[in-house]
């Protein structure tokens, strides 16, 4: 019986080793799935000229679909950078300059279709940043051959999938202003749970986008050998003109308990700020335990002091001379 169990275990291990990682089956692939690549196009423009770039519409589903293209303004709201595709500003004029190699098309399952985006820049455009979002949206085809975008109906396929490509462009010229500053950097002194996180707020006061760089270094309390750093690959974020952006950067592999020296460095354009703090990382139950121990130590010391005082008084009374 034991021999049979051993043989069965070996057979099971062999099956898992051979077939444990199974390829995706047709049932695992959704019928309709729209993707685009890349998700950002970075363009340099000159007044009175045209500039082009390409992206791909990718069908990673099991059925073909029709699609259509469009363009909307792109901006952000608040320092958390919530995207805004409706508000029009002087930085969204590019939406009127964009044309496509085709406005609609069809892509079959497992295939890609390349789209060329052309930006025709007027001659009298001021220098600075311009931002838009190109969207690709599925359409459904009805029995009569007509198409419509929108929610699911009883006819045709469900269409609510949309993918976007953000256009980040700079119109070159003599009036370009590149100005920015780091407003604040913060590192908490006590953390009850990992990760160790540092935050910052940067501001772009120029008229063209800028890149902010974020570096986090973690050292032991005593010593200069880093236990974590992203110096070789700092985090980067695009900061749009006349906006402020909040960001956090973390060491996700931090332990539950420890004391570290944490350093954050933030750079935007010519402004760099560095902050360093000692961070206590401990679970809240551990903090309560320490406080409880401190309470009992104080209670014991006070009780002992009172006991000694009481004993001293009793000894003094017993040693007084009798009349």
N, C-alpha and C positions, 0 to 999 in steps of 0.2 A: 504493500500500500504506500509506504513511504517512497519507494522507488518510483511509483506512478506519479506521485505528487511532484517529485523532483523533475521527472521527464516533462510533466505538464507545465511546470514553471519555466523550464528551458524553452519549450515550444512557444509559450506565451511571450517570453522575452524576444525570441526570434521574430515572431510576428510583429511585435511592436517596433523592433529595430528596422524591419523591412518596410512596414506599412504605417508606422506611427505618424509620419508627416505625409498626409495625403494631399494631392493637388486639388485645387478648387474645382468643384463640379459645376455643371451648367446651372444646377439649382441654386448654387451659392452666388451666382452673378446676377445682379438686378437686370430687369428688362431694359430700363432706360437710365443711363448714367452719363451726365455731361461733365466734362472737365476741359480746362484750358491750360496752356503752357506757353510762355511763362505767365505769371500773374502780375508782373510789373514791367512796363516799358519806360526806359529812361532816355529822353531825347534832348538833344541840343539843337536849338532852332536859331535861324537868322531871319530878320525881316525881309520880306520880298522873295523868299525862297521856299522850296518844298523839302520835306524830310519824310522818310518812310522807314517802317520796321514791320516785323511779322510776328504772328503768334499762331498757335495751332488749336483748332477745335478737335477734341478727342472724344471718341465714343468708346467707353470702357464697359458698356452694357452688352446685352445679348441681342438687341434689336436696333435697327437703324431709326433715325429720327431726323426731322427737318428742324432747322434753326433760323433765327433772324438776329440781326445785329442792331445795336443802338448805342447812343452815347449820352451820358448825363454829367452834370457838374460833379466835382469831387472836392469836398472840404471836410472839416472836422468840427465837432462841438466839444467844448470843455477841455480841461487838461488831461482827461482820460482818453481823448482822441476817439470819441464815437464818430463813425463816418456819417457824413451828410451828403446825400445825392440830390438834394433839391435846391438848397440855397445857392443863388447866383451872386458871384462877386467879380471884381476886376481880375481875379486870378483864374477864372473859368471861361474866359473868352475863347479858349482853344476848342471848346465844344462846337463852335461855328466853323472851325477850320478843318475838321476831320472828315475824310472820306475813306471808304473801304473798297477793296478790290471786288467785293460782292456784298450785297446787303442781306442776302439769305442764301441758304444752301441745304444740302442733305449730306449726312455722314453715316455710313453703314457701320454695323457692329465690328469692333476691332480696328477701325480705320481712323485716320486723322485727316483734317483738311486745313491747309495753310491759308491764312488771311493776311493781306497786306493792309496796314494802316498808313495812310498818307496825310500829312499835315501841311496844308497850304497857308503859309504865314503872310498876312498882309504887310505892305511896306511901312505903314505908319504905326506899327505896334511898338509900345514902350518895352524896354527891357525888364526882365524879372521872371518870376515863376508862373507857370500855367499848369492847371491840373484838371483831369477829367477821368471818368470811368467808362470804358467800353464794355458793354455787356453782351453776352451771348445767351439767348433764351430759346428753349425748345418751343416748337409750335405743333399743334395737332392737325392732322389732315382728315377732313370729313369725306364722306362717300362721294360727294359731288366734286371733289378735288379742291375745294376751298380750304383755307387755313385760318387759324385763329390762335391767339395767345391768351392764356388765362387759366381759370380753375377747371377742375375736372367736370365733364358733362357725361351724358349717357352715350354720346357718340364720340368716337376717336379715342386718343390716348390721353392719359393724365399729363398735364403740362403745368408744372410749378417749379421746374428746375431752371436756375439761372446762374451763370458764372461771370465774374468780372475781371477785367484787366485794368489796373490803375495806370494812367498815363502821367508821368512826372516829367515835366519839360522845363527847360530854361531858354528864354529868348535872350540871346547875347546882345550886349550894348553897353554904352558908357555910363548908363544910369543904374547899373546893377549895384545893389547894396547888400553886402554880406556882414551882418551884425548879429551877435547872439551872446548870451551869457548864462552862466549857471546860477540860478536863484537860490537853491538850497540843496544840501545833502544831509541825510539823517541815517543814523545807525542806532537802534534801540540798545539800551544797556542790559536789560533782562528779557530773555525769551523763555517761555514755558514749553515750547515745542519747536523742533526743527521745521523748516530750514532756517538758516541764518540769512536775514534779508536786509539789504540797504536800499534806501529810496532816494530819489532826487527829483528836482523840478528845473527844467531848462526853458529858456525863452529865445525865440528867434524874432528879432526886431527888424530884420532886413526885408527885402522884397523878393527873395528867392530862397528855396529850400536849402537846408544845411543838414549835415550828418553829425549826430551826437555819439560819442564813444563812452562805454561804461565798463570799468574794470573793478573786480572784486578780488581782494587778497585776504586770506585768513592764515594767521600765525598762531602757534602755541603761546601761552602766556609768557613763557620764558624761552626765548630762542627766535632765530630768524629764518628757520627752514619752513617754507610755506606748506601748509596742509591742504590748501586749495588755492588756485588762481586761474583766471581766464585771460592773463596778460597776452598770451600768444594768439588768442582769438577773442578779442573784446566784443561785447554786445554792441550793436549799432542800430540806431533808429533814425528815420528821416523826420526832420522837424520842418513843418510848413511855415511859410512867412507869416509874421504877425500872430503867432500862436505860442502857447506854453504847453509843455508836455511833461506829464508825470510818468515816472518809470520806477520799477523795482527790479533788483537783481539779487539772485539767491545762490547759496550753496546748498543744494538739495541733499547732499550726502552727509550733512552734519549729524553728529551723534545726539543721543537724548540728553547727555550730561557732559558739561565741559566748560572751561574758561578759555577764551580766545581773544587775540587782538585782531580786530577786523578793520580793514582799510578799503575805502571806496574812492575811486578817482573818476571824475566825470569831465569830459572835454567837449566843447562845441566851438568851432572856429578857433579863435585865439585865446579863449578863456578856459582855464583848467582849475578845478577845485578838488582837493583831497581832504578826506576826513578819516581819522582813526580813533577807535574806541575799544575799550575792554568790554567784552560781551559775556554775560553769565547765561549759560544755557542749561536750564534745569526744569524738570517736570514740576508742576504745581504741587503735587503730593510730596515731592522731596523738600520743597520750600516749607510746606506745612510741618513736615517732620523736623526740620531744622528749628523752626519757630517753637514747636512743641518741646524739643530738647532744651532750647534756651529758657523756655518758661519753667520747666522742671528744675533746671540748674539754679535759676534765680529763686524759685520757691524753696529749694533745699538750702541755699545760702542764707535766705531770710529766716527760715525756720531754725537753722543752726545758730544764727546770730541771736535770735530771741531766746533760744535754749541756753546759750552761754550767758546771756544777760540775766536770765532768771536764776541760773545756778549761782552766778556771782552774787546776786542779792541775797539768796538763801544762805550762802556761806558767810556773808558779812553779818547777817543777823545772828547766826549761831556763834560767831566769834566775839560778839560784843560782851564786855565785862559786866558781871552782875553786881548790883548795889547791895 
